[in-house]
C-alpha cells in the first residue's frame, strides 16, 4: 500500500492522461461511425463493402497500428496523436456495424410517419432517426469505451504515457502494488465511461427504457 | 376539392396498384375509399400528399396539380392519420401533437396551447400530455394521431385505416367522435378502410374499389345499399348475407327480422 501513497501524484496525473487519451477516440469514433453506419444501412450494396473494410481494420494488432501510423501519416514517432488516431480507427471499426444495426432497429412505420407529416430529409435524420437509433448507439458506445480504455494502455509501448505505464514499470521493477494499481485504475476509468454513457442514455432518452420494457413484455 | 384525373400506378415488379382512376372529392365532405386489402386504396390516399407519385395522370388539390407543390410543405399542409397512430415513440403526447406546428415554425407557446386544445377536442385527458406513446392504449394513441393531424388546421385530412388496430368497442367510440369532429370542422376527408360497416357509418360519399382501384360503385351509403351496381358490390356490402336483408316480422309488424328469422330491432316509423 505504501507504494500507492508515495505515488499519488503519478496515479492522478496518469489517470487524467488516460481519460483524456480515451475521450477523443470514443467521441470521434462515435461521431464518424454514425454517417458510415447510416450509409451502410441505407444502401444495402454498400453495407457489405463498408462492413468488410471496418472488419479488416479491426484485425490489425494495436501495436502494429501504433507503429504503422507515424510513417503512413508523416507524424513523429513519439506523438500521442499516433495512439489517438489508431484508437479512432478501432472505435470506427467496432462502432460502424453497430451504427448500421442501430439504424436498422428503427421501426420503419415511425420513419414513414415522419415523412408523411412533413419532416424534410435532414430534419428527419436529426430529429427522428438519430434519436430513435440512440439506444442501440449508446449500447455500442459502451463497448467502444471499454475497448478504448484498455487499448490506451498499450500506447505506453510506443512512448505514450497512460495508466499502462504502471504495467511496464511495475513488471520491470517487480512492484506488484504498481501493477495492481494500474489494473484497478484502468478498470475504474472504464467503469467511469460506462456509467457516464448509461446515465446520458437514461437522461437523454427517457422513452427508451419504456420501449425496452415493453419489448421485454412482448417477448415474455 | 381533391381531383384524381386518370391516375395510373404500377409498382416495381409489375403489380398494377391503380389503373386509370378518376374521382372528384368535394370540399367539406367525408369520402370513404373501401375495398379489400391490395385493391390500391392506400396508394390512392398516398398520392394526395405525394408519398406515392402516379406514373401518369394527375392529382389536383383545389385545381392545382400536387406536383407543382414541394412535397415537404405539401405534407405539412395535409393532415395524415395512419393505422396505429404512427406516433413518434421518442416524443411525449404533447410533442407528438405539436410535431407539424413546430415544423412549420409556430411559436412554442402558441403551439403548446393549441396542442392542449386539441387533446380536449379528441377526448384525451390533459394528464396524458407528458406520457409517451408506448404508455397509451391503442385507442388513446389513435386519438393522439387525429390531434396531430389537426394541429395546423389543415383543410384536408387523409385517414389510412385509422381505427383498424383498435378493438371493436373503442372503434365505435372513435368513429362516432370522428363524426362529431367532422360536423364541427367540416374538413375534406379521404378515409380508407376495408371495413364496410365503418364505411357505411362515416361516409358522406363512398367509393367501392375492385382490384387495381377500379371503381365498382360510387355514391352515398344509401344509394349503394339500396341499389348495388352489380354482383361484386352486392356481395361486398353484404347484400347476400342474411344480416343485411331485413323484413317486417309476420307476427309483429313493428319488429324487423333478417332472412333467417333472427330479430334485429324495432321499426320506429
Interface residues (C-beta under 8 A of the other chain):
Chain A: X107 X109 X110 X112 X113 X114 X115 X116 X117 X118 X119 X120 X123 X128 X131 X132 X134 X205 X206 X207 X208 X210 X211 X214
Chain B: X46 X49 X51 X72 X73 X74 X75 X76 X77 X80 X82 X84 X86 X87 X88 X89 X90 X91 X99 X100 X103 X104 X132 X134 X135 X148 X149
